[in-house]
C-alpha cells in the first residue's frame, strides 16, 4: 500500500520543509566546525531550548522586518542555537560563526 504525502503539495508546507532542511544543514556545519559530534549529550537540551527560543523569536522578527525569506529564517534559528550554546557554556568563537549584528541585537534586547 502506497502512502501519499497529502500535505506535500501545499506551498506553505513545502516552504517550511525547505527551511527546516536548511536549519539542519546550518546546524550540522556549525557542529562540524566546532568539532562536536551531533549526538553529544550536551546538545539535546540545547536543541530543545534553541527550538523554543526560535518559535518565540520568529514571529516577532518577521513583524520587525528582520526576516525576508527562507534563508533568514534558518539564520535566525542558527543564531538562537548559538545563543543557547553560549548559555550552556559551549563556546562559539567568531572564527567559527559569523553573526548578523541585527539578529544578535534583536535576541539580546527581546530575549534576555
Residue pairs with C-beta under 8 A, 6 or more apart in sequence:
7 13
8 14
15 70
18 70
19 70
19 73
19 74
22 70
22 71
22 73
22 74
23 73
23 74
23 77
23 78
25 74
26 74
26 75
26 77
26 78
27 47
27 77
27 78
27 81
28 38
30 78
30 81
30 82
30 92
30 96
30 97
31 37
31 38
31 40
31 43
33 96
33 97
34 90
34 92
34 96
36 43
36 90
42 88
42 90
45 88
46 81
46 84
46 85
46 88
46 90
47 81
49 84
49 87
49 88
50 77
50 80
50 81
50 83
50 84
51 77
51 80
53 80
53 83
53 84
53 107
53 111
54 76
54 77
54 80
54 81
56 111
57 76
57 80
57 106
57 107
57 110
57 111
58 67
58 73
58 76
60 106
60 110
61 67
61 76
61 103
61 106
64 106
66 72
66 76
66 102
66 103
66 106
67 73
67 76
75 100
75 103
76 103
78 97
79 99
79 100
79 103
79 104
79 107
80 107
82 92
82 97
82 99
83 107
83 111
85 91
85 92
86 92
